[in-house]
Amino acid sequence: MTEFLYIHFPFCIKKCIYCDFLSVPYDKSLASKYIDALCLELRMRKHSVSKLKAIYIGGGTPSLLPVERFKHLFECVRNNFCWSPSIEITVEANPGTISESNVNELVSLGVNRMSIGVQSFNDAELKTLGRVHSSEDAERAIHTVKNAGVRNLSLDLIYGIPGQTIETWKASASEAVAFSPCHISSYELTPEKNTPLYKSIETHQIKMPDEELVLEMYAHAIQYFTNNGFEHYEISNFALPEFRCIHNLNYWERGEYIGAGAGAHSFINDVRSRNTQDIHQYIEMLNMGLIPEVESTKIDKADAIKEFLFLGLRKTEGISLAQAEDFGLNIPDACTELIEEDYLRIKNKNLRLTKKGLPVSNSVIVSLFEKLEIR
């Protein structure tokens, strides 16, 4: 039985040009019906969950949800699941949807961690990304959340934005640190197929920054955030001591979790499953008493090994050699060349990416698969 619950809220004011997550324009009536269906799913899935260590409400833009609907959702979760006394409850928020009243209500319901999608403190870059908020909105939202007593605050930033310079990236990183968050997620902008950004690049309407500049931005993030007391604990994530996101750590360690909501994924008993992405079908199936899963895959040993390596090496402390041996892997022999080339190293009986290996982690891991003859 798992101790981790993810809840997906698939509504946004407007979809950003780079986003490939399931999200649709906000519709109050549909969102209300969706929450009712979500509560039906949570009740159906409660027997797969023990005492919850973490609840993560993502999207979409969960902070769009009216207070009375949030109350209904939390009442359902409280009535159907046991909570650990030290539970981590995260809600993602767009700066343009944060108000003093809704944040105070979230805190009263038990939310103790908020992740604000700032992305940039530069208005021109926010406009390029198609964000609905301004840098002023972001600053106001951060102050509002902190004043409400949410100490565990995480800020999302994006680098590699078209038109972004090393100077504007340094300025955004500096401003983020100045707000004293406990956690910073720093993501490289990656053009995903079927997004407006990808199409604009293909038609030469937008030009992505040069690779050397993107690598310089990533290197600055690591140096700047660690110099300011943040632990670089995962490729894109930095946290003050004791403030790592335990929900995400569970993903990277291949822990089990339940995902509720349209398009949400679950991992239980070596089975990965996915709910339908069609919101209307999601609601209809639950009203018929059916769990809305449309995909289910049993993870065999080969897939488990791939996940162990790919997910585990995202963490800067890497993977345990002892666990690798349990999978029948001879890591030291397979990694000789990659270690000599300074992409990987073994430290404290763990295999981890080096400073040189982090920016090219995907290529390093593919090379490791080949050397371990994993297909």
N, C-alpha and C positions, 0 to 999 in steps of 0.2 A: 504493500500500500504506500502511496506517495504522500509527501508532506508539502507539495508545491502545486499551486493553482494559478493558471493564467486565464484572464478573462479578456476577450476581444470586443472592443466597441468600434464598429466599422464606419463611423460617420465623421465627416469633416466639413468645415465651412467651404473649403476649396482644396482640391488635390494639388500638391506641389509638383513641379515639372519633373522631379527626379524620383518620385515615390512609386514603388511597385507593390506596396502593401495593399491589402484589401481595404478600400475605403470608398464611400459614396457620399454625395452631398447630403447634409443633415436635413431630415424631415421629422418634425416633432411627433407626428402621429405614428409613423413607421418606427421611429426610435423607441417609442413607448411600448408598442407591440413587441418589438425586439427584446426589450428588457423583460417583459413577461415570459417570452419564450426562453430567454437565457436562464431565468429562475427555474423553469421546468427542467432544463438540461442539468442545472446544478443539483437539483433534487435527485435526478436519475443517476448522477455520477457520484453521489456522496459516499457510497460503499467502497469506492476505490481509493478513498483518502483517509489517512489517519489524522493525527494532530498537525494542523498546518503550521509550517515554519515561515512561509512567504505567500503572499497574494500579490499578483502584478496585474494591474488593469491598464492595457495598452490599446493602441488603435492605429489609424483613426485619431480622433481627439476626444478622449474620455471626459475632459473638462467641459465639453459642450453639454453634457447630460444635466438636465435640470435637477435641483437639489432633491425634490420629492421622489424622483426616479432613482437617484443615488441611494436615498434612504431605503427604498423598496429593495434594491439590489443587496445592500449590506444587511438588511434584516433577513433576507433569504440565506445569505452566506453564514450569518451568525446562527441561524436556526438549524442549519444542516451540517455544519462542520465545527469541529473543536479547534480552537486557536491556541498555539503556544503562547505563553506569557511574553516571550520576546519576539513575537511575530513581526516580520517586515511587510508592510503594506504600502505598495507603490502605486501611484496614479500618474500617468503621463499627462502633460498639459501643454497647450499652446499659449504663449504669452498673451495673445489677443483675446483669450477666453477666460482669463483669471480675474476674479473679483474678490474683494475682502469677504463678502458674504458666502460665496461658494467655497472658498478655502477654509474659512472657519467651520463651516458645516462638515467638510471632509475630515478635518481634524477631530471634530466631535464624534464622528463615526468610527474613528480608529486609524485613519490614514496617518502614517508617520514618516513617509518618504515620498517626495515628489520629484519627477523628472521633467524639467522644462526644456522644450525644444527651441532653444535660442538660435542655434545654427551659426549666427554671425551677429556682431554688434555694428555692422556696417550696412547702412540702409540700401546702398546700391547693390550689394551682394544679396541682401534679402529679396530685393526686387527681382534679381536674376533667377533666384531659386523659386520664385512664385509664392513666397511666404505672405501671409495676410497680416503679419505684425511688423512693427518698426522696432528700431533699437530702443527707442523711448518706451514702447510697450514692454519690451523685455526687461528693462531696468525697473519699471514700475511693478511688473509681475514678480520679480525676484524679491523686491522689498516687501510686497504683500505677503508672499509665502513665508518669508523669514519672520515678519511681524506676527504672523499667525502661530508661530512657535514650531514650525517644521524645521528642525535642525538638520535632518538628513536630506539635504537638497542636492540634486544632481543636475548638471547643465550639459546639454548636447551642443557640440560645435561641429561644423563641417569645414574641411579645408580642400583645396583643389577646385574651388569654384571658378568658373570662367570670369576673367577680369580681376580675380583676386591677386594681390601681390604679397610678397613676404612681409612687407611692412603692415598691410592691413590685417594679415593673419596674426602677426605678433601683437597687434593692437587688440584684436578680439580675445586672444589667449590671455593677455594681461588684464583686460577688463573682467573676464570670467573669474580669474583668480582673486581680483580685488573684491568681489562679492562674497568671498569666503564660503564657497560651497564645500560639501564633504566629498563630492564625486564629480568627475568630469569625463564625459564620453566624447572622444575626438575622432570623427569618422572622415575617411577620404570619400569625396563625392565620386560615386561609381555609376556610370551610365548603364541603366538596365534596359533591356529590350522592352518594347511596348510602352515606353514612357515618352512624353513630349521632349524631354532632354535628349534622349537617344536619337529621335527623329531629327531634331534640330542640328545635332552634330553630323548626322549622315547627309543632310542637305546643306551643310556648311554655313548654317545660320549662326551657330555657336561654335567657338573653338575652345577646347579644353586646354588647361595650362600644360606646359612642358613637363615631362616626367622628372627632370632634374629639380624643377621648382617644387613639385609635389613632394619629392623626397626631402627637400630642404625644410618644407613645412612640417613634415612628420618628425624629422630630427629635432626641430625646434620645440615641438609639442612635448616630446619625451624629456628633453633637457630642461625646458622651462617649468613644466609641471612637477618634475621630480625635484628640481631645485627649490620649489616652493612647498615641499613636504608631502607631495602626493606619491603614493606607490604605483608604479606602472605594473599592474597585476595581470593585464590582458592586452592583446595587441592594440586595441583602441580605447582602453579604459584605465582610468587613474582614480585612486581613492586615498583619502586620508586614512591613517591606521584605524582599524576596526570599522571602516565604512565601505568595504567591498560589497557589491550587490550580491546577496546570497541567492537571489532568484536566478540571476544569470550564471553565477558560478555553478549552480546545479545543472544547467544546460551543458556547460563546457566539461563537466565531470560525468556526463552521460547519466545523470540522475533521472528518476522517473518524475513525470508531471502530468497533470490533467490540463487540457486546454478547452475552455468553454467559449462558445460563440462562433459566428460564421467564419469559416476559413481557419479556425484554430486547430493546432496540432496537439496530439497527446503522445506520451511514451510510457507504456505500462506493460510489464511482463515481456519485455523484448519485442513488443509490437508498437510500431509507429503508425498513427492513424491521423486522418484529417477530416474535419467537418466540411460540408458543402459551403462554397463561397457565395451561393445564391441566397441572399437574405430572405427573400420571400419563401423559397423552398425550405430554408432553415426553420422559419416560423411555422410553416405548414406541417413539417415532419414532427416537430415537437408537440404541436397541438393534436397530432394523431397518436402521440405516445411513443414516438420513435426517436432514438438517438440519431442525430443527423450526420453520421459518418458516411463518407463516400469513398474513402481509400483506407486500406489497412494492409500493412506490410510486416511480416515476421522478419526480424533482423537475424540473419544467420551469422556464423562466426566470422566469415570474411568481411561482412559489412560492419560487424561490431569492432573488428580490428581497425578498419578504416576510420570509423567514428572516434575510436579511442585516440588514434594518432592525430587526426585532423582537428578535433575539438580540443583535445588535451594540450596540443602544442600552441593553441591560441593563448593559453596562460603563460605568463613569462616565467613561472617556476617550472613549467613543462610537465612531462609525464614521468611516472615512477617506473624505474627499470624493473622493479619487482613485479609490478602489474603487467608490464610488457612480457616478462617471462611466463606469467600465468596464461598469456595468450599464445605462448610458444614462440615468441619473437626473440631473436638474438640481436638486440639493438647495438651493442658496442661494435660487433663485427661489421654490421651493415652500414654503420655511420662513419667508418674510418675516413673515407674521402671527404664527406661533408664536414667532418670535424677539422680535418687538415685544411680545408678551404675556408674555415672560420664561419660556417653557416650554422653549425650546431655545436653544442658543448655538453659535457656531462659534469654535473655539479651536484653534490649532496645526494648521489644516487638517483638523480633525475636527469632526463634528457631535455634540453631546452634550446630555443632559438637564441642566437647571438644578436648583438646590435646590428651586425651586417645581415643576418638572416631574417630579422623581423620585417623589414619592408618588402621582402620577396618571399614571404612565408609560404604562399601557395605553391610556388615553383619548388621550394625546398622540400615541401611535404610530398609533392608528386615524385620528386627524385628519390625520396625515402621509400615510397611505395614500390618504385621500380627495383631498388636495391634489396628490398625485403621480398620481392617477387609477389607483391599483392596486386591482384587484378579484380 
